[in-house]
Amino acid sequence: MTEEPTTLSSPQAEPGKTGPEVIAAYLKLLPQSPGVYRMLDAAGAVIYVGKARSLKARVSNYARLNGHTNRIARMILSTASMEFVSVQTEAEALLLEANLIKRFRPRFNVLMRDDKSFPYILIGRDHEAPAVMKHRGARNTKGKYFGPFASAGAVNRTVNMLQRAFLLRSCSDSVYVSRTRPCLLYQIKRCSAPCTGEINLDDYGRLVDEAQRFLSGESQTVREMYQRLMTEAAEKLEFETAAKYRNRLWALAHVTADQSINPEGVEEADVFAAYQDGGQTCIQVFFFRTGQNWGNRAYYPKADRALNVEDVLDSFIAQFYDDKPVPRLILLSHDVPNRELLAEALTTKTERKIEIRVPSRGTKSTLVEHALGNAREALGRKLAESSSQARLLEGIAERFGLAAVPRRIEVFDNSHISGTNAVGGMIVAGAEGFVKGQYRKFNIKSPDTTPGDDYAMMREVLTRRFKRIADAEVLEEIETEVEEIASDVSGGPLSPVVDDPDDTMDERAFPDRPDLVLIDGGLGQLSVAREVLAGFGLHDIALIGVAKGPDRDAGREHFHIPGRERPIMLEAKDPVLYFTQRLRDEAHRFAIGTHRAKRAKSLGVNPLDEIEGIGPTRKRALLTHFGSAKAVSRAGVEDLKAVDGISADMAKKIYDFFNERTG
């Protein structure tokens, strides 16, 4: 699994040739053992990754063109070289295949899209008073993780309910250590305030343990415990204590109610249901952990229209678990070709028994039917939205006189406060709506950009964006010239041109460069954009400046188009006007959100954290004594020495740090 791929040179294949003859030349070098093969085109790009029980037997199928679908025939004709990796078992080959598909994203494979990591709930164990928080990414923090949850929203709702039920803190460690009195969450009974000693650490630790038990599936046990404590408190006439336990029971009831489906007999499972229509596939994934429903997510994998739903689902599942935890039970809506092999591979990977089933009756079958209904509805909505989106793009081309219907629209906006924490945002839209995976943020960092100069900021953002496009196109031109020279030398084209109207995967490929750029601004911003594009020779990208109407009135926007003396306005109820407003508002939302995150990060930085030797205890002592980091920075050495835990040497170090910084 860890060995490097072995690239075999074909003794018969001539440089620049592609097709079945090239593939046939590898056959005598291949073993009859399991492995993974890659097909590469003339440019060296991986176009397909496959696994095989026997590399020799599988690759021999590609050494001829007869008997293949159009998709496979195109793949064979495009193959200029191959690479191979031998493994011990077919199960290992399946896991490696999934890993390589996700890494290289070959155009002839089924590709999993929207591959964002899943959020978890983390109860930290690296602090005296553990916090409950949302976590995404590598699990480097010490603590207990619960998940995965389908979305950040599902995590946030559960965290909020856990705060109500168990009064766990959700603040960062830096906020915790600097508190001198309880925050608002304590006042509204969402936190027990261990930061200021409103609850001792032993009692707080018991709340943490109860929350972990609840998330681990012992919800009924925790509820019974609170019911008993509430009854005992009421019998002792301790009504305030009884009310506290009653409120926790209410919060726990809300948690389970929010989870909608909590099936009996399904403790840990993922449910996959696939539905196909209109040449597209939707796969709904439901997550069940500790007997609770932790949400669902819809996926729309990229696949050739000729592939049936079983083949798409089969490839999708292998890629899905390449970097995600695997539950003990996986339920499917369709029996996939590699079901037993996939179960064996995941069992090997996790070192515990993994079961993959296609249930036909009972509770598990009901779960699959529910997921399948969700997949059907989600795909119906997506197809309807795609149709509507296509009409809107056609409308944009018509209203603004574009040469063709835009496939990729980029919208730019900037955000700052008096020039501070300035950022630029770029959002992308296409035939399927907003393409959030293509969004980009730009930190305004050029020393030549004057803070608060909107034109200069827009110039910096656009220059950085379109320089990348221009550089890529220059490189592509060089590669094309090299190919033409090689073609002249070899007497033929490097790769055959296949005119196939059914090549739907290429038709649906999303372009890397925009056909249309919208700038949030009037003539000034548009002039900057024109200069930048002209400077890079990108004359074929359409530009439109969207200026707000009088009194910033939505619906009265002016659209500035290069080459037109006067701006144009659209009818108040024109769907294209609403669409451009949505594009502008999304760019504005993204830019402002990026700016706020940057500002919050800068506000949250405490200079005391930068001083070597200042840990949480000394930091808290300094803040308690002086009230703020700013007051610490103004203190003299003698004042600093008066603080508990601050020696003469440490006081001098703190004083020098702030005075050097000021100087």
N, C-alpha and C positions, 0 to 999 in steps of 0.2 A: 504493500500500500504506500510505502514511503519512498520507494525507489523512483529514480528519474525516468521519464519516458525515453525509449530507445528509438531514434530516428533511423530508418533503414533507407539506404540509397538504392534506387532501382537500377539494376545493371542494363536493362533494356530501354528504359524510358529516356527520351531525349529531353534536354532542358527546354522548358516552356510548353511541353505537351501536357494535355489533360485527357481524362476519360478512362474507359475500362482497361485500355492497354497499360496505362500507368499502374492501375490497381493490380492487374494480373501479374506484373513483374515482381510484386512483393510475395506472392503465394509460396514460392519455394523456400523463402526465408522464415515463414511463420510456423510456430509450434501448434500442436493440437491441444494446448492448455487454455484455461480461462484467462481473460484479459480485457483490456479496454483499448479501443482504437480511435484515432482522430483523423478526420479527413480535412485537408488544407487546400485552399485555392492557390492560384498562381501568385497572389500577393502575400501568401504565408498566413492568411487568416484562417482560423478554425471554422469550418462550415458545418461539421457534424461530429458528435461524440457518441459512440455506441459501445455496448458491452457484448461479450460473447462467452459461451461455455467453451467453445473451441475457436480460437482466433482464425485458424486456417479455414475452417468450414464456413464461418460467417463471412469473411472477406471474399471468399470465392464466389459468393452470390452476387457481389458487385463487379465481378470481372466480365460481365456481359450486360447488355442493355435490355434484352428481351425479358418480358414478364414482370416489369416493374411499373409502379404508378408514375404519373408525371413528376411528382415531387422527388421520388428516388432517382428517376432518370436524370433530372436536372442536377441533382446532387452528384451523381456519378460523373456527368459530363464536366462538372466544375472542379473535380478533384485533380490536383497537380502533384500531391505528395501525401504520405500518411505517416503517423507516429503510433507506436504501440507500447503498452505497459502490460507485462505478465503479472498475474496475481495467483494466489493459492486456490481460491474458490470463486464460484460464480457470485456468491453473496458479496464478497469483497469487491468484485468487478462492478456490481450494481451500485455500491456505495461510492466507489471512485468515479463512476460515470456521472452520478448526480452531482458530485463535487465539481467535476470539470465542466459540466453544463452550466452550473451557476457561475463559474469563474470566467469561461470564455463566451457564453451566450451565443452559441452557434445558430445561424439563421434557419437551419433545417431541423432543429430540435424543438420539442415543446419547451417553452420558456415560462417559468414562474415569474409573474410581475408583482409589483407592490410588495417587495420582500423586506419590509421594515421589521425590526426586532419587536417582540411583544413586551408589553410592560408587565411588571411584577409588583407585588406589595413586599416591601422589605421592612422587617422589624430588626433594627440594628442591635448588635451585641458588642459594639466597641465603645460603649459609653455607659457611665453609671446609671443614666436614665434613658433607656433606649427610646428612639423615636419610631413612629410608623410613617412610612413615606412611599411614594411611587418610585420605582426603579426601572431603568431601561439600559441595556448594554451588558458589558462584562460584569461578572459577579465577583468583584474584587473586595467589596466591603464585607466585613465579618458580620454575620447575622443570619436570620431565617428568612428564606424567600418563599413566597406563595404565588402561584400562577402556573401557566401564563393566563393573563386576561386578554380579551379580544381587542380592547381599545383603552386609551387613556381615560376616556369618560367612565368606563366600567370600573377602573381602578379608583378614580376620584370619588365616585359615588360610594364605593365600599369603604374607602379611607374616611370619608365624612361620617359614615354610620359608625365606624369603629371608634372614632373620636367621641361621638355621643354616648356610645355604649360603655367604653372602657377608659375614656378621658386620657388617652395617650397623647403626648406632645407630637407635633409635626414640624416644629421649627428646626432650623439648622443648628449645628453645635456652636457656631460663632454667635448666633442670636441668644442661644441658651445661656452661654457663659457671661453675656453682657447684661442680662436682665437684673434689674434691681427691685422691680415690683411686678406682679402678675400682669399678663397682657389681656387683651380683649377676649381671647378664647376662654380664659379662665372665668371671666365675668359672665359669659353666655353658656357656661357649663359644657364646654367642649374640650377642656384640658384641666388636669389636676394640678398644674403649676409646680412640678418638682424643682424648677429652676430657682424658685425663691423659698423653697421649704414649706409650701402650703400642704404638701404630703411628704411623709418621710420615704426614703428610698426603698425600704423593705415593703411598704404597702404599695408603692408604685410598681415594684417588681412583680407583686402578685397580680396587678392589673395586666401587666405585660404577658404573664403566663396564661391568664384567662383569655386574652385576645389570641394568643398562639393556639390555644386549644380549640377556640371557635373556628379559626381559619383552617385548622387541621382536620376538621370534620366532626368535632365533638360539640356541635352547636346545641344538640338536645341536652347534653350533660350540663353545659354552661347555663342554659335556660333554667333547668331544674334547680341548679344551685342558687340562682338569683331568686327564683320563686320561693325557695325555702328560707333564704335570708330575709326576703321581704316580709314573709309571714312571721318569722321570729321577731323582727324589729317592730312590727305592728302589735304583736302580743305584749311586747315590753313598753308599748306606748311611745316608741321612738319613731314618730311619724315622719320626721325629716329624713331619717335613714331609710325608712320604708319607701318613701317617695323616690329616693335616689336609685334604689334597686328597681322600682317600677319603671322609671325612665330608661334604665338600661334594657329592661325587657322589651319596651316599646322599640328602642333602637335596633335590637337584635331581630325583632319581627320585621322591621323595615328592610333589613339586609336581605333576609331570605325571601321576602315578598318581591324585592327588586330583581331577584335572580330568575323570576318567571317560571322556569322549569327546573325542578329538583327531583329527578327520577329515582325511584327506589331500585336498589340493586346495581346501580351504576356509580361506583365510587370514583373511578379515574378512567376517563376515556376521551378520545377525540372522535367526532363524527364528521365524515366527509360525504357530501352529496353533490353530484354533478348533473347539470342540465344543459342540453345543447339546443340551439335554435339559431336560425339565420347565419349559420357558419361560425358562430361564437359559442364559447363554453363558459358557464359560471360554476364555480365550485364554492359551496358554503362550508365553512369549518366551524363546528361548535365545540367548545371546550368545557369539559366537566371534570372538576377536581373536588375531592373530599365530599362527594355526593351533591355538589352545588354547581349550578350553571354559571360559568364565568364569562359568558358572552360568545359572540360569533362574529365572523368576518367573511366577506365575499371576495373571491379572487377571479380574475379573468385572464387565464394563461394565454400566451400567444402560441397559436398552433395552426398548422395547415388545415384548411377546411375539409380536406379529404379524410382526416383522422377521425375515428369514431370516439364516442365519449369514454369508453373503457381505456383506450390507449392514452388519451389525454390525462385521465385521472391517475393512471398507473405511473406515468412519468412525473406528474405533479407531486404525488406523495413522496417519492424518493427524494426529490429536491427539497420539499418542505422540511423534512427531518434531517437535512444535511447539517444544520446548525441549531436545532431546537431540541428540547427535551422530549422524550418519547413516552407516552403513557402506556400502561400495561395492556390496554384494549383500544383497538382502532376499529370503528364501525364504518362500513362503506355502503353506498347506494348501488354500486355495480361491482360485479366480480371482475377484477382486473387480471390481465394475463400473468403478471408476476406476483400474485398475492402470496403464495407460499414462500417464494424466494425472498420477497420483501420482508416477510415476517422473520425469516432466518437471518437476513442481513441486519435488521434492527435488533434482534436478540443478541447477535454477536457484538454489535456496537454498544449496547447498553449493559451487556452482561447480566440480563435478566429476561425471563420469558415474555415475549411480546406476542399477542394474539390479534390477528386481523380477521374480522368476520363480516359476512353480508347477511344480516338477520332477516328472517322471513316472517317472524311472529313475535308477539310479546312486547314488553316495554322498549326493548332496544330497537325493534322494527318501527315502533311509533316515533322514536327519536329521529331515525333516519328519514321517515316520511315527512316529519316536521321540517327537517333540514332541507329536504328536496323541494318542499313547497316554497321555502325561503329562496332557494336557488332559482326556481322558476320565476318567482316574482321579481327578484333582483335583476335577472337577465332581461325580463320584459321591460323593466324601467330603463335599463341601460340602452336597449335597442331603440326605445322611444326617444330617449334623450339624444342618442347619436343621430337619429333621423332629424330631430328638431335642430340640433347643432349644425348639421350639414346645411340645412336651409338657411340658418343664420349666417354661415360663412359665405354662402352664395349671395345672400343679401348684402353683406359687406362689400364683396367684389362689385356688385351692381351699383350700390349707392355711391361708392367712392371711385368708380371707374378703374378698378384694378384690371390688369391684363389677364389674371387667372384667379381662381378661388384659392385663398390662402390655406395652406396645410398647417403652417405653424405661425402663430402670432406671439410676439414678445412685447410686453408692456413694462415700461420703466418708470420708477418714481423714487424720490429721495425723501429722507426724514431726518430732522435734527431739531435741537432747541438752541437758538442763538449760535449755531455753528458747532455745538458740542455733541459728542457721540454721533457724528454724522454717518449715515449709512445709505446705500442705494439698494433698491430691490428690483428684481426682474422676475416677473411671473410669465408662465407659458400656457397657451391654450391651443387646442387643435380640434379635430373632428369629434373627439370623445370628451370634450370639456377641458377643465383645468388639468394640466399635467404637472402635479405637484413635485414629482421626482426630479423635474427639470428646473425648478425654481433656484435662483441664485441670489446671494446677498453679497454686497461689496462694502467693505469698510473703507471709508474715505480716508486715505492715508498719504496722499501726495503732499510734499512740503510746499509745492507751488499753488495748492488750492487754498484760497483764502476762506477761513471759517465763515459760514453763512452765505457764501457766494453760490447760489443755486445753479447758475450757468456753469461755473467751473466744476461743481460737483457732478453735474450731469455729463460734462465732457470727460471727466475722469472715468466714470462708470462705463459710458459707451465705448471709450477708447480701450479699456481693459477687455470688454466683452468682444468687440469686433476685431481687435488685434488677433485674438485666438482664432476666430473664423478665417481671417485673411491668411494667417500663417499656415493653417491646415490646408487651405486651398492651394497655396504656393507649393506645399509639399506634395499634394495630390498631382499637380501639374508636372512636377519633376518625375514622380513615379510613372506617370503616363508616358512621358517622353522616353524614359528608360525602357518601358514595355514596348514602345514602337520600334526603338532601336533593336531590341532583342528579337522582335517579330521579323524585322528586315533580315537579320542575321540567320534566323532559323527557317525563314521562308513561309511562315504562317502565323496566325494569331496565337497569343499565349493561352487564351481560353476561349472556347466557342461561345458565340452569341446565340442564345436559345430564345426564340420568339414564342413565348407560351402565354396565352391569355389567361390561363388558370393559375398563374404565379401570384396567388393572393397574398402570400406572406410578404413579398416585396412591395406589393401595392399598399399594404397596411403599415410598412415601416415608417416610423416617425422621423422626419428630417432633423438634422442637427443645426441647420441655419434657418432663420426666419424668412418667410415671404413678406411679412408685414410687421412693422414696428410702430407701436403706439407710444407717444410721449405725453406724459401728464403735464401739459403746459401749453402756452401759446406760441406766437411767432418766434420769440427769443429762444425758447428751448428747442423748437423745431430747427432753427438755423444752426444751433450747436450740433444737433444730430446730423444734419445734412453735411456739415463740414467734416465730421468724424467719418461718416460713410464714404464721402468723396475722397478723403485722405487715404483710405484703404482700397479704393477702387471698387467698392461694393455698390454699383449703380443700379443693380436689379432688385434691390430690397425696397419695397414701398414704405413710405413714411407718412404718418398722420399725427398732427399735434392736437390733443383734446384739451380745449380751454373751457373753463367753467363759464357759465352764462352770467349776465348781470346779477349782482348781489349773490353770486355763487349759487345760483338757482339751478337745481338739477332739472333736466328736461330742456334747458335752453343752451346746451353746450354748442360751442363753435368748433368746427373741425377745419384745421388749417392743413392744406395739401400743397406740396411743392408744385409750382407751375400754375397755380390758380391765384388770381389777384385777390379774390375775396374768399373768406371762409364760408363754408356751407353749414346749414342747420338741417336737422331731420325733423319730420313730423313728430308731434308730441307723443303719439301713440304708436310710433313705428317700432316693431320688435327689435330692429337693428340698433336703434337708439338705446333701448334697455340693455341690449347685449354689450354695447360699448361702455355703458355705465357700469355694468357688472365687472367688465375687464378692468376698468380704471379703479373701481372700488376695491377689487381684490388686490391690485398692485399697491394701493394705498394702505390696505390692511396689513399686507405682508411687510411693507417698508416700516410702518409704525410699530408693528410687533417686533421686528428685528431691532429697531432703535430702542424700544422699551427694554428689551432683554439686555442690550449692551449697556444701557444706562443703569439698570438695576444691578448688573454685575459690577459696574464701577462704583456704585453707591455702597454695595455690600462689602467692599474691600476695606479692611481695617488695617491701618499702617502698623499697629502693634504686632500683627501677624508676621511682619517682615523682619522683626528684630530677633536675632538668634538668642535663644535662651528664654524667650517669653512664651510659656505654655499657657494652657487654659487657666491654671490656678493663679499665676502672676497677672495674667491679663484681667481676670475678674477682679483681683484685688486692686489693680490700678484704676479700672473703670468705676469700681465702687467708691474708691477714695476721691477721685477727681471728677467723676460724672460723665466724662466723654474722652475720646482719644485726642480731640483738639485741646482740651484742658491739660492732658498729659504732655502734649507737645510744647506747651508754654511753661511747664513747671521747671524749677531750678533743681540742681542736684540735691540740695538739702531737703527740699520738699519730696522728691522722689524717694530718698532714703527713709522717709518717715512712713512709707507704705510697708505693711507686713509682707515679708518674703523678698523685699528688694534690698540687696546688699549695696555697699558703696560702689563696688565695681559695676554692678548691674545698673545702678542709677546713672553712673557716668556713661555707660554704653547707651542707655536710653536717651540721655541728654545729647550726646554726640550725634546719635542717629537723626534726631529732629533738627539739630542745629546745622549739621552738614547738609541735610535736605533743603533747609531754608536758604542756606548760603548758596 
